[in-house]
Amino acid sequence: MKLAKRLQSLMLGASLLMAGMPSWAVNDSPGGPAVRQMTFHQPVTKIAQEVYSLHNLMLIICLAIFVAVFGVMFYSIFKHRKSVGHKPATFHESTAVEIAWTVVPFLIVIGMALPATKTVVAMKDTSNADLTIKVTGMQWKWGYDYLKGEGQGISFLSALSTPREQVIDPTKVKNDNYLIEVDNPVVVPVNKKVRLVLTANDVIHAWMIPAFAVKQDAIPGFVRDTWFRAEKTGVYRGQCAELCGKEHAFMPIVVNVVSDEEYTKWVEGKKKEMAAKADDPNKTWTIDELKQRGEKVYAANCVACHQANGKGVPGAFPALDGSAVVKGPKAPQLGVVLNGKGGMPPWKGVLSDTDIAAVITYTRNSWSNKAQENIVQPAEVLAARK
């Protein structure tokens, strides 16, 4: 009786807890995963369609082999069992059988390898691209630089746009794409060959868009490349597919495929936006201006490792609150931020001089830190780069 009452209490408590939780209807994500999806994403490139067809072909071949082998085996067991008086054969070898089970598997392998090889070779042909984009993986965001073609010179970072509080708080209402939505999606024109040149500045990452049949590792110190040609406009989603650290699950990829006219408008708007954000490194900022900007830079780039309170992650990422480097002379901290150290990636190729000056100034004047050299100007960062 006591056990039954305890179970009833637990069930009632669970019911009340569930009643207090928001309920969400899970919907398909356009360009991303679908509810109860059993197979590949809907392909939108020729290569993706070939991969999908190859998958189905290989599955049919394997199924046919399975049925044939186990069918013969079960038939032999049933028809030649001892209980019906069947006498076992006494031969020890058969040339015909030896030839058959050598030749038939060889022909099957050749039949599977030929179409697969054709597709793999096509996957590696990155020549004659209309657009070339450099993709840099970093903990835990992506950097994109448009190197060739329309849009050359455009550069931006792309990170998870959903606020961290919304991600970790189960009481917060979330949209269907809350883990696969970014602040700056990649934009490419439809029916144009896009070459991706991939690398990383810290650990191995992997850039993957299932609808394109693209999955390529981004490795520090190496340059890899791949390509796609999207044949349908829309938004397509993917994620980092290589375990890259504690924030690996929060490193989505979003590609917007648009018409040629829309792409041209995006390029013009993006270049104007970049020009507006470009700062004069010789401008002298007040400490309050740098702290205000530095707080935003810190929240976008540093908080995942060093935490909002500056305490870091013990055993993994050092605390900035009370750090001897942060509270000491500014030159060593400036060198670490620019060039990296240990698990800290270099930021000189990612952040502008003003952003680096702002985030250093912010850390030197936040939490319990009251550094004597409490301000860094963009001109100092520019000089340290040389």
Contacts in CASP RR format, 6 or more apart in sequence:
PFRMAT RR
TARGET T0000
AUTHOR 0000-0000-0000
METHOD contacts of the structure
MODEL  1
MKLAKRLQSLMLGASLLMAGMPSWAVNDSPGGPAVRQMTFHQPVTKIAQE
VYSLHNLMLIICLAIFVAVFGVMFYSIFKHRKSVGHKPATFHESTAVEIA
WTVVPFLIVIGMALPATKTVVAMKDTSNADLTIKVTGMQWKWGYDYLKGE
GQGISFLSALSTPREQVIDPTKVKNDNYLIEVDNPVVVPVNKKVRLVLTA
NDVIHAWMIPAFAVKQDAIPGFVRDTWFRAEKTGVYRGQCAELCGKEHAF
MPIVVNVVSDEEYTKWVEGKKKEMAAKADDPNKTWTIDELKQRGEKVYAA
NCVACHQANGKGVPGAFPALDGSAVVKGPKAPQLGVVLNGKGGMPPWKGV
LSDTDIAAVITYTRNSWSNKAQENIVQPAEVLAARK
21 170 0 8 1.000
21 171 0 8 1.000
22 171 0 8 1.000
22 172 0 8 1.000
22 173 0 8 1.000
24 173 0 8 1.000
24 174 0 8 1.000
26 35 0 8 1.000
26 176 0 8 1.000
27 35 0 8 1.000
27 176 0 8 1.000
28 34 0 8 1.000
28 35 0 8 1.000
28 176 0 8 1.000
29 176 0 8 1.000
29 177 0 8 1.000
29 180 0 8 1.000
29 237 0 8 1.000
30 234 0 8 1.000
30 235 0 8 1.000
31 41 0 8 1.000
31 42 0 8 1.000
31 211 0 8 1.000
31 234 0 8 1.000
31 235 0 8 1.000
31 236 0 8 1.000
31 237 0 8 1.000
32 41 0 8 1.000
32 180 0 8 1.000
32 210 0 8 1.000
32 211 0 8 1.000
32 236 0 8 1.000
32 237 0 8 1.000
32 238 0 8 1.000
33 41 0 8 1.000
33 237 0 8 1.000
34 41 0 8 1.000
39 52 0 8 1.000
39 55 0 8 1.000
40 48 0 8 1.000
40 51 0 8 1.000
40 52 0 8 1.000
40 55 0 8 1.000
40 210 0 8 1.000
41 48 0 8 1.000
41 210 0 8 1.000
41 211 0 8 1.000
42 211 0 8 1.000
43 49 0 8 1.000
43 51 0 8 1.000
43 52 0 8 1.000
43 211 0 8 1.000
43 213 0 8 1.000
44 211 0 8 1.000
44 212 0 8 1.000
44 230 0 8 1.000
44 231 0 8 1.000
44 232 0 8 1.000
44 236 0 8 1.000
44 257 0 8 1.000
45 211 0 8 1.000
45 212 0 8 1.000
45 213 0 8 1.000
45 228 0 8 1.000
45 229 0 8 1.000
45 230 0 8 1.000
45 231 0 8 1.000
46 229 0 8 1.000
46 231 0 8 1.000
47 119 0 8 1.000
47 122 0 8 1.000
47 123 0 8 1.000
47 212 0 8 1.000
47 213 0 8 1.000
47 228 0 8 1.000
48 210 0 8 1.000
48 211 0 8 1.000
48 212 0 8 1.000
48 213 0 8 1.000
50 119 0 8 1.000
50 122 0 8 1.000
50 213 0 8 1.000
51 119 0 8 1.000
51 213 0 8 1.000
52 213 0 8 1.000
54 115 0 8 1.000
54 116 0 8 1.000
54 119 0 8 1.000
57 112 0 8 1.000
57 115 0 8 1.000
58 112 0 8 1.000
58 116 0 8 1.000
61 108 0 8 1.000
61 112 0 8 1.000
65 108 0 8 1.000
79 86 0 8 1.000
80 86 0 8 1.000
80 88 0 8 1.000
123 213 0 8 1.000
123 226 0 8 1.000
125 227 0 8 1.000
126 195 0 8 1.000
126 225 0 8 1.000
126 226 0 8 1.000
126 227 0 8 1.000
128 193 0 8 1.000
129 148 0 8 1.000
129 193 0 8 1.000
129 194 0 8 1.000
129 195 0 8 1.000
129 227 0 8 1.000
130 149 0 8 1.000
130 189 0 8 1.000
130 192 0 8 1.000
130 193 0 8 1.000
130 194 0 8 1.000
131 146 0 8 1.000
131 148 0 8 1.000
131 149 0 8 1.000
131 150 0 8 1.000
131 151 0 8 1.000
131 188 0 8 1.000
131 189 0 8 1.000
131 192 0 8 1.000
131 193 0 8 1.000
131 194 0 8 1.000
131 195 0 8 1.000
132 146 0 8 1.000
132 147 0 8 1.000
132 148 0 8 1.000
132 149 0 8 1.000
132 194 0 8 1.000
132 195 0 8 1.000
132 196 0 8 1.000
132 197 0 8 1.000
133 144 0 8 1.000
133 145 0 8 1.000
133 146 0 8 1.000
133 147 0 8 1.000
133 186 0 8 1.000
133 188 0 8 1.000
133 194 0 8 1.000
133 195 0 8 1.000
133 196 0 8 1.000
133 197 0 8 1.000
134 144 0 8 1.000
134 145 0 8 1.000
134 146 0 8 1.000
134 147 0 8 1.000
134 196 0 8 1.000
134 197 0 8 1.000
134 198 0 8 1.000
134 199 0 8 1.000
135 142 0 8 1.000
135 143 0 8 1.000
135 144 0 8 1.000
135 196 0 8 1.000
135 197 0 8 1.000
135 198 0 8 1.000
135 199 0 8 1.000
135 207 0 8 1.000
135 218 0 8 1.000
136 142 0 8 1.000
136 143 0 8 1.000
136 144 0 8 1.000
136 145 0 8 1.000
136 198 0 8 1.000
136 199 0 8 1.000
136 200 0 8 1.000
136 201 0 8 1.000
136 218 0 8 1.000
136 350 0 8 1.000
137 143 0 8 1.000
137 198 0 8 1.000
137 199 0 8 1.000
137 200 0 8 1.000
137 201 0 8 1.000
137 202 0 8 1.000
137 205 0 8 1.000
137 207 0 8 1.000
137 218 0 8 1.000
137 240 0 8 1.000
138 200 0 8 1.000
138 201 0 8 1.000
138 202 0 8 1.000
138 205 0 8 1.000
138 345 0 8 1.000
138 350 0 8 1.000
139 202 0 8 1.000
139 203 0 8 1.000
139 244 0 8 1.000
139 245 0 8 1.000
139 247 0 8 1.000
139 304 0 8 1.000
139 305 0 8 1.000
139 345 0 8 1.000
140 159 0 8 1.000
140 160 0 8 1.000
140 240 0 8 1.000
140 244 0 8 1.000
140 245 0 8 1.000
140 247 0 8 1.000
140 248 0 8 1.000
140 250 0 8 1.000
140 251 0 8 1.000
140 304 0 8 1.000
141 157 0 8 1.000
141 158 0 8 1.000
141 159 0 8 1.000
141 160 0 8 1.000
141 251 0 8 1.000
141 301 0 8 1.000
142 157 0 8 1.000
142 158 0 8 1.000
142 159 0 8 1.000
142 207 0 8 1.000
142 251 0 8 1.000
142 253 0 8 1.000
143 155 0 8 1.000
143 156 0 8 1.000
143 157 0 8 1.000
143 158 0 8 1.000
143 350 0 8 1.000
144 154 0 8 1.000
144 155 0 8 1.000
144 156 0 8 1.000
144 157 0 8 1.000
144 158 0 8 1.000
144 184 0 8 1.000
144 186 0 8 1.000
145 153 0 8 1.000
145 154 0 8 1.000
145 155 0 8 1.000
146 152 0 8 1.000
146 153 0 8 1.000
146 154 0 8 1.000
146 155 0 8 1.000
147 153 0 8 1.000
147 197 0 8 1.000
150 189 0 8 1.000
150 263 0 8 1.000
150 264 0 8 1.000
150 267 0 8 1.000
151 267 0 8 1.000
151 270 0 8 1.000
151 271 0 8 1.000
153 271 0 8 1.000
154 267 0 8 1.000
154 270 0 8 1.000
154 271 0 8 1.000
154 274 0 8 1.000
155 274 0 8 1.000
156 184 0 8 1.000
156 270 0 8 1.000
156 274 0 8 1.000
157 184 0 8 1.000
157 300 0 8 1.000
157 301 0 8 1.000
157 350 0 8 1.000
158 182 0 8 1.000
158 183 0 8 1.000
158 184 0 8 1.000
158 185 0 8 1.000
158 186 0 8 1.000
158 253 0 8 1.000
158 254 0 8 1.000
159 182 0 8 1.000
159 183 0 8 1.000
159 184 0 8 1.000
159 300 0 8 1.000
160 167 0 8 1.000
160 179 0 8 1.000
160 181 0 8 1.000
160 182 0 8 1.000
160 183 0 8 1.000
160 250 0 8 1.000
160 251 0 8 1.000
160 252 0 8 1.000
161 181 0 8 1.000
161 182 0 8 1.000
161 183 0 8 1.000
162 174 0 8 1.000
162 178 0 8 1.000
162 179 0 8 1.000
162 181 0 8 1.000
164 303 0 8 1.000
165 172 0 8 1.000
166 172 0 8 1.000
166 174 0 8 1.000
166 178 0 8 1.000
167 174 0 8 1.000
167 178 0 8 1.000
167 179 0 8 1.000
167 250 0 8 1.000
175 181 0 8 1.000
177 237 0 8 1.000
179 249 0 8 1.000
179 250 0 8 1.000
179 252 0 8 1.000
180 237 0 8 1.000
180 238 0 8 1.000
180 239 0 8 1.000
180 252 0 8 1.000
180 254 0 8 1.000
181 252 0 8 1.000
181 254 0 8 1.000
182 252 0 8 1.000
182 253 0 8 1.000
182 254 0 8 1.000
185 235 0 8 1.000
185 254 0 8 1.000
185 255 0 8 1.000
185 256 0 8 1.000
186 253 0 8 1.000
186 254 0 8 1.000
186 255 0 8 1.000
186 256 0 8 1.000
187 255 0 8 1.000
187 256 0 8 1.000
187 258 0 8 1.000
187 263 0 8 1.000
187 266 0 8 1.000
187 270 0 8 1.000
188 194 0 8 1.000
188 230 0 8 1.000
188 255 0 8 1.000
188 256 0 8 1.000
188 257 0 8 1.000
188 258 0 8 1.000
188 263 0 8 1.000
189 257 0 8 1.000
189 258 0 8 1.000
189 259 0 8 1.000
189 260 0 8 1.000
189 263 0 8 1.000
190 230 0 8 1.000
190 231 0 8 1.000
190 232 0 8 1.000
190 233 0 8 1.000
190 257 0 8 1.000
190 258 0 8 1.000
190 259 0 8 1.000
190 260 0 8 1.000
191 229 0 8 1.000
191 230 0 8 1.000
191 231 0 8 1.000
192 229 0 8 1.000
193 227 0 8 1.000
193 228 0 8 1.000
193 229 0 8 1.000
194 227 0 8 1.000
194 228 0 8 1.000
194 229 0 8 1.000
194 230 0 8 1.000
195 225 0 8 1.000
195 226 0 8 1.000
195 227 0 8 1.000
196 207 0 8 1.000
196 214 0 8 1.000
196 216 0 8 1.000
196 225 0 8 1.000
196 226 0 8 1.000
196 227 0 8 1.000
196 228 0 8 1.000
197 223 0 8 1.000
197 224 0 8 1.000
197 225 0 8 1.000
198 207 0 8 1.000
198 216 0 8 1.000
198 217 0 8 1.000
198 218 0 8 1.000
198 219 0 8 1.000
198 223 0 8 1.000
198 224 0 8 1.000
198 225 0 8 1.000
198 226 0 8 1.000
199 218 0 8 1.000
199 219 0 8 1.000
199 220 0 8 1.000
199 221 0 8 1.000
199 222 0 8 1.000
199 223 0 8 1.000
199 224 0 8 1.000
200 218 0 8 1.000
200 219 0 8 1.000
200 220 0 8 1.000
200 221 0 8 1.000
201 220 0 8 1.000
201 345 0 8 1.000
201 346 0 8 1.000
201 350 0 8 1.000
202 220 0 8 1.000
202 244 0 8 1.000
202 343 0 8 1.000
202 345 0 8 1.000
203 220 0 8 1.000
203 244 0 8 1.000
203 245 0 8 1.000
204 217 0 8 1.000
204 218 0 8 1.000
204 219 0 8 1.000
204 220 0 8 1.000
204 242 0 8 1.000
204 244 0 8 1.000
205 217 0 8 1.000
205 218 0 8 1.000
205 240 0 8 1.000
205 242 0 8 1.000
205 244 0 8 1.000
205 251 0 8 1.000
206 215 0 8 1.000
206 216 0 8 1.000
206 217 0 8 1.000
206 218 0 8 1.000
206 240 0 8 1.000
206 241 0 8 1.000
206 242 0 8 1.000
207 214 0 8 1.000
207 215 0 8 1.000
207 216 0 8 1.000
207 218 0 8 1.000
207 226 0 8 1.000
207 240 0 8 1.000
207 241 0 8 1.000
207 253 0 8 1.000
208 214 0 8 1.000
208 215 0 8 1.000
208 216 0 8 1.000
208 238 0 8 1.000
208 239 0 8 1.000
208 240 0 8 1.000
208 241 0 8 1.000
208 253 0 8 1.000
209 228 0 8 1.000
209 236 0 8 1.000
209 237 0 8 1.000
209 238 0 8 1.000
209 253 0 8 1.000
209 255 0 8 1.000
210 238 0 8 1.000
211 236 0 8 1.000
212 228 0 8 1.000
212 230 0 8 1.000
212 236 0 8 1.000
212 255 0 8 1.000
213 228 0 8 1.000
214 226 0 8 1.000
214 227 0 8 1.000
214 228 0 8 1.000
215 241 0 8 1.000
216 224 0 8 1.000
216 225 0 8 1.000
216 226 0 8 1.000
217 224 0 8 1.000
217 242 0 8 1.000
218 224 0 8 1.000
218 242 0 8 1.000
230 236 0 8 1.000
230 255 0 8 1.000
230 257 0 8 1.000
232 257 0 8 1.000
233 257 0 8 1.000
233 258 0 8 1.000
233 259 0 8 1.000
234 256 0 8 1.000
234 257 0 8 1.000
234 258 0 8 1.000
235 254 0 8 1.000
235 255 0 8 1.000
235 256 0 8 1.000
235 257 0 8 1.000
236 254 0 8 1.000
236 255 0 8 1.000
236 257 0 8 1.000
237 252 0 8 1.000
237 253 0 8 1.000
237 254 0 8 1.000
237 255 0 8 1.000
238 252 0 8 1.000
238 253 0 8 1.000
238 254 0 8 1.000
239 249 0 8 1.000
239 251 0 8 1.000
239 252 0 8 1.000
239 253 0 8 1.000
240 248 0 8 1.000
240 251 0 8 1.000
240 252 0 8 1.000
240 253 0 8 1.000
242 248 0 8 1.000
244 251 0 8 1.000
246 313 0 8 1.000
246 316 0 8 1.000
247 304 0 8 1.000
250 304 0 8 1.000
258 266 0 8 1.000
277 352 0 8 1.000
278 352 0 8 1.000
279 352 0 8 1.000
279 353 0 8 1.000
279 354 0 8 1.000
279 378 0 8 1.000
280 378 0 8 1.000
281 353 0 8 1.000
281 354 0 8 1.000
281 378 0 8 1.000
281 379 0 8 1.000
281 381 0 8 1.000
281 382 0 8 1.000
282 378 0 8 1.000
282 379 0 8 1.000
283 354 0 8 1.000
283 378 0 8 1.000
284 377 0 8 1.000
284 379 0 8 1.000
285 354 0 8 1.000
285 357 0 8 1.000
285 358 0 8 1.000
285 377 0 8 1.000
285 378 0 8 1.000
287 361 0 8 1.000
287 365 0 8 1.000
287 374 0 8 1.000
287 375 0 8 1.000
290 357 0 8 1.000
290 358 0 8 1.000
290 361 0 8 1.000
290 362 0 8 1.000
290 375 0 8 1.000
290 376 0 8 1.000
291 358 0 8 1.000
291 361 0 8 1.000
291 362 0 8 1.000
291 365 0 8 1.000
291 366 0 8 1.000
293 354 0 8 1.000
293 355 0 8 1.000
293 358 0 8 1.000
293 362 0 8 1.000
294 355 0 8 1.000
294 358 0 8 1.000
294 359 0 8 1.000
294 361 0 8 1.000
294 362 0 8 1.000
295 362 0 8 1.000
295 366 0 8 1.000
297 351 0 8 1.000
297 355 0 8 1.000
297 358 0 8 1.000
297 359 0 8 1.000
297 362 0 8 1.000
298 306 0 8 1.000
298 359 0 8 1.000
298 362 0 8 1.000
298 363 0 8 1.000
299 308 0 8 1.000
301 347 0 8 1.000
301 350 0 8 1.000
301 351 0 8 1.000
301 359 0 8 1.000
302 359 0 8 1.000
305 312 0 8 1.000
305 313 0 8 1.000
305 316 0 8 1.000
305 317 0 8 1.000
306 312 0 8 1.000
306 317 0 8 1.000
306 318 0 8 1.000
306 319 0 8 1.000
306 320 0 8 1.000
307 313 0 8 1.000
309 321 0 8 1.000
309 367 0 8 1.000
310 319 0 8 1.000
310 320 0 8 1.000
310 321 0 8 1.000
310 363 0 8 1.000
310 366 0 8 1.000
310 367 0 8 1.000
311 319 0 8 1.000
311 321 0 8 1.000
312 318 0 8 1.000
312 319 0 8 1.000
312 320 0 8 1.000
317 343 0 8 1.000
320 326 0 8 1.000
320 363 0 8 1.000
320 367 0 8 1.000
320 369 0 8 1.000
321 366 0 8 1.000
321 367 0 8 1.000
321 368 0 8 1.000
321 369 0 8 1.000
322 367 0 8 1.000
322 368 0 8 1.000
322 369 0 8 1.000
323 369 0 8 1.000
325 332 0 8 1.000
325 333 0 8 1.000
325 336 0 8 1.000
326 333 0 8 1.000
326 363 0 8 1.000
326 364 0 8 1.000
326 369 0 8 1.000
326 371 0 8 1.000
327 364 0 8 1.000
327 369 0 8 1.000
327 370 0 8 1.000
327 371 0 8 1.000
327 372 0 8 1.000
328 371 0 8 1.000
328 372 0 8 1.000
328 373 0 8 1.000
329 373 0 8 1.000
330 360 0 8 1.000
330 364 0 8 1.000
330 371 0 8 1.000
330 373 0 8 1.000
330 376 0 8 1.000
330 380 0 8 1.000
331 384 0 8 1.000
333 360 0 8 1.000
333 363 0 8 1.000
333 364 0 8 1.000
334 356 0 8 1.000
334 360 0 8 1.000
334 376 0 8 1.000
334 380 0 8 1.000
334 381 0 8 1.000
334 384 0 8 1.000
335 384 0 8 1.000
336 344 0 8 1.000
337 344 0 8 1.000
337 347 0 8 1.000
337 356 0 8 1.000
337 359 0 8 1.000
337 360 0 8 1.000
338 346 0 8 1.000
338 347 0 8 1.000
338 348 0 8 1.000
338 356 0 8 1.000
338 381 0 8 1.000
338 384 0 8 1.000
338 385 0 8 1.000
339 346 0 8 1.000
339 348 0 8 1.000
340 346 0 8 1.000
340 347 0 8 1.000
347 356 0 8 1.000
348 356 0 8 1.000
348 385 0 8 1.000
351 359 0 8 1.000
352 378 0 8 1.000
353 378 0 8 1.000
353 379 0 8 1.000
353 381 0 8 1.000
353 382 0 8 1.000
353 385 0 8 1.000
354 378 0 8 1.000
354 381 0 8 1.000
356 376 0 8 1.000
356 378 0 8 1.000
356 381 0 8 1.000
357 376 0 8 1.000
357 377 0 8 1.000
357 378 0 8 1.000
357 380 0 8 1.000
357 381 0 8 1.000
360 376 0 8 1.000
361 374 0 8 1.000
361 375 0 8 1.000
361 376 0 8 1.000
363 369 0 8 1.000
364 371 0 8 1.000
364 373 0 8 1.000
364 374 0 8 1.000
364 375 0 8 1.000
364 376 0 8 1.000
365 371 0 8 1.000
365 374 0 8 1.000
END
